[in-house]
Amino acid sequence: MGYLDSYNHISFDLDGTLVHTVAEYRHKIIPEVVRELGGHIKDAHFIDRFWFESGRDKIIQEGFNLNPAVFWKLFRARDDAKVRAAHTTAYSDAESALRKLKDLGKVTSIITGAPHWVAKMEIEKLNDAPHDFYLSLHDKGFGEKPDPRGMNYTLEQLHVTQEETLYIGNSDEDALFAKQAGVDFVYLERKEHVFEFKDFSVLAIHLLDELFNL
């Protein structure tokens, strides 16, 4: 029996899991926004924490010394999809994994905290790789990860259960998201950020291809 036989629904995070945005992008745009608003970056590590971890409002307050609402307004305006597109590529294993899952008859979804205009651009990088459902937590008004409502909504839309769902992501917030939603989690090590919650993982892998050989 293969590892994936236990699951009917395979769900993915997007940025950092299926597509890669180079680190230089966040280390350029975030300091620009902070400087313009008169804030101060306490330590460059806070830039990576903002990008990968949950509790971003607290990170903005403690790491950038800014009001989160003020920061988000300018950041969303500057984080233009066309600009980010030049710094974003699909991981080499992403498209093939989605196609293999389709061939296996799996239900697949993509759940991301990115706003729709960014997520749409990133999904286009996957060359029409099949997926059954996509959700922007931002655009649907769900709380950011790890708030489980986005996963619960996805399960309802796809008529699948927690027990048959596997969520795959690359960060602490993805692990917490899966845990709070009551679904199994696989940590995908993309070597971009230190992962603190390995005990939440059903499995840790370095390539999506590994899923099909277990």
Secondary structure, DSSP 8 states (H G I E B T S, - for coil): --GGGG-SEEEE--BTTTEEE-HHHHHHHHHHHHHHTT---S-THHHHHHHHSS-HHHHHHHHH-S-HHHHHHHHHHHS-HHHHHTTEEE-TTHHHHHHHHHHTT-EEEEEESS-HHHHHHHHHTTTT---SEEEEHHHHT---TT-THHHHHHHHHHT--STTEEEEESSHHHHHHHHHHT-EEEEE--SSS----GGG-SEEESSGGGGGG-
